[in-house]
Amino acid sequence: MRPEREDDVVARLHRRDAVAHLLDHPASLAFVAETNSQAELVGFLLAQVAAEEADILSVGVAPPWQRAGLGSQLVAELAGCVRSLRVRELFLEVASDNAVALA
């Protein structure tokens, strides 16, 4: 464990505020994956719907749980949810250097 620098704390709070602002938007959707045993958060997906499109804004899975299909399950949950909203296209942009997402 290390002490946090002020810059680290400010950056983390800014991200928290940004996520809270996003979740307040009526077109936003959020999904989480938790462990059964301790209800520990191990994955999440944030998306926004606009007309007949949905954009996955962010998706993440904790390292010990990666490569176990949780990301795919989160996307499948989103797809099922937005289908009822008549969404026809689902988008996810991935950086070309994000080997985990591209695998």
Salt bridges, closest charged atoms under 4 A:
GLU4 OE1 - ARG12 NH2 2.49
ASP8 OD2 - ARG2 NH2 3.14
ASP8 OD1 - ARG5 NH2 3.78
GLU52 OE1 - ARG88 NE 3.90
